[in-house]
Amino acid sequence: MPAAEGETAAASPAGEDAPAPPEEAPDATARADGPAAETAPDTAVPAAAGAQAQAIDDYRAALQAAARKHRHYPRYARAREWEGRTTVRLEVDAAGRAANIAVAASSGYEVLDESALDMIRKAQREVALPAALQGSAFAVELTVLFALED
């Protein structure tokens, strides 16, 4: 299944919310069970520098991989042929704890948004924070796509 066009995501130290350039990377998607639900490729904001930017990219990739294990396309939504895209923002505090996990952009369907939040919450608990990010507050955004196959 093709990745959505123009997908963007941001990862930045807390308070630096510059938009990321669009990027397509179909091999960086994660499928949810059923026809399709994917985490779209995400990129780091250029303001995050050097090793920290790489650590944020690595952390995001690890979150995407972990999210694949918790993929779920709700039956209720599938039965109604609902599709959508939910962007989830994960804010990590300087102590390395998830300070906030919230919908940054809704799919338009609460059931899909809740499923995306659940995937990222579970993934976040499984993924260790890289040493380069310890002591830093930052945020990442991951987009989960819910699309029925044709």
SVG drawing of the C-alpha trace seen along z (x, -y; Angstrom):
<svg xmlns="http://www.w3.org/2000/svg" viewBox="-21 -27 47 35">
<polyline fill="none" stroke="black" stroke-width="0.4" points="0.0,0.0 1.5,-3.4 2.4,-5.9 0.3,-9.0 1.6,-12.0 3.0,-14.9 3.3,-13.2 5.2,-15.3 6.1,-15.0 8.1,-16.9 10.5,-16.0 12.0,-18.9 13.3,-20.0 10.3,-21.2 9.2,-24.6 10.7,-24.4 7.8,-23.6 9.1,-24.2 7.4,-22.3 9.3,-19.4 9.6,-19.1 7.4,-16.5 9.1,-13.2 8.0,-9.8 9.6,-6.6 7.2,-3.6 9.6,-1.2 9.2,-3.1 5.5,-2.3 3.9,0.1 0.8,2.0 -2.0,2.5 -4.0,5.7 -6.8,6.0 -6.7,4.3 -4.4,1.5 -3.4,-1.0 0.1,-2.4 2.4,-4.7 3.6,-7.1 7.3,-8.0 8.3,-10.9 11.2,-13.3 13.2,-15.3 12.8,-19.1 16.0,-20.7 16.3,-22.8 17.3,-19.7 21.0,-19.5 23.6,-16.7 23.6,-13.7 20.3,-14.7 18.6,-14.9 19.9,-11.4 18.8,-10.1 15.3,-11.5 15.2,-9.8 16.3,-6.5 13.8,-6.8 11.0,-7.5 12.0,-4.5 12.0,-2.3 8.5,-3.6 7.2,-2.8 8.6,0.7 7.1,1.2 3.7,-0.3 3.5,2.4 3.2,5.1 0.2,3.2 -1.5,2.5 -5.3,2.5 -7.8,1.3 -11.1,1.2 -13.8,3.6 -16.4,0.9 -14.5,-1.5 -13.7,1.3 -17.4,2.3 -18.3,-1.3 -15.4,-1.6 -14.0,-4.5 -10.5,-5.6 -8.4,-8.3 -5.0,-9.6 -4.3,-10.4 -1.1,-12.2 -0.1,-11.5 2.3,-13.8 4.4,-12.2 6.1,-14.7 8.9,-13.3 10.1,-15.3 13.7,-15.7 13.3,-12.8 12.6,-10.5 8.9,-10.1 6.0,-10.5 4.7,-13.9 1.9,-13.9 0.5,-11.7 -2.2,-13.3 -3.9,-13.6 -2.2,-16.4 -4.4,-15.9 -7.6,-13.9 -8.7,-11.4 -12.2,-12.6 -13.2,-9.4 -12.8,-9.1 -12.5,-5.3 -9.5,-5.6 -7.9,-8.3 -8.2,-6.2 -6.7,-3.2 -3.7,-5.3 -3.2,-6.7 -3.3,-3.1 -0.7,-1.9 1.7,-4.8 1.1,-4.5 2.0,-0.8 5.0,-1.3 6.3,-4.1 6.3,-1.8 8.5,0.7 11.1,-1.5 14.1,-2.6 15.0,-6.2 18.4,-6.6 21.3,-7.9 21.7,-10.9 18.1,-12.1 18.3,-11.5 18.1,-14.8 16.4,-16.5 12.7,-17.3 11.6,-16.7 8.6,-15.7 8.0,-13.4 4.9,-13.1 3.9,-9.8 1.1,-9.5 -1.1,-6.4 -2.9,-5.8 -6.1,-3.8 -6.9,-2.8 -9.1,0.1 -7.6,2.0 -9.3,1.6"/>
</svg>
